């Protein structure tokens, strides 16, 4: 059961933030292309960084708390999912704050609706 620890954390993040999309209608999932454009640079940089750190022996991941499914370079599948899930949950939270407070977050609401 411990092998589901990391994956469970990621699923928990998604479950907690899903109501923001459904109840508040923040439309992050509806604008998935925009989301992908926003996270591709982050995912690319961090995956390269993690692969470098693994190759240099700076860190490793517990086979006990992960599924121990490794992608090329030794990176656990959960770590790649982390780089997708955490930004998604963050954007959902940001858009929910914008929706509830009316904060423009530096860009007009009309632009955000496109």
Secondary structure, DSSP 8 states (H G I E B T S, - for coil): -GGGHHHHHHHHHHHHHHHHHHHH---TTTTHHHHHHHHHHHHHHHHHHHHHHHHTTS----SSSS---B-TTS-BHHHHHHHHHHHHHHHHHHHHHHHHH---TTS-HHHHH-
